[in-house]
Amino acid sequence: MIRYKILGNRKGQGIAEYILILALIAMIAFAVVRTLGKNVKTLFKNAGDKVSDAGTGW
């Protein structure tokens, strides 16, 4: 009975581990978006400009 009380309540531990993993994934995603965000924005802007320039040739 005492052993169950000490070792039996592990739901809180599992939830805490999931929260830590989720926080780690969120930090990694934030770092990637922050690092690559400007490059991706520039790529899309250049592609949009090329499409606009191609459309004015008609």
Stockholm file with secondary structure:
# STOCKHOLM 1.0

chainA/1-58         MIRYKILGNRKGQGIAEYILILALIAMIAFAVVRTLGKNVKTLFKNAGDKVSDAGTGW
#=GR chainA/1-58 SS CHHHHHHSCCHHHHHHHHHHHHHHHHHHHHHHHHHHHHHHHHHHHHHHHHHHHHHTTC
#=GC SS_cons        CHHHHHHSCCHHHHHHHHHHHHHHHHHHHHHHHHHHHHHHHHHHHHHHHHHHHHHTTC
//
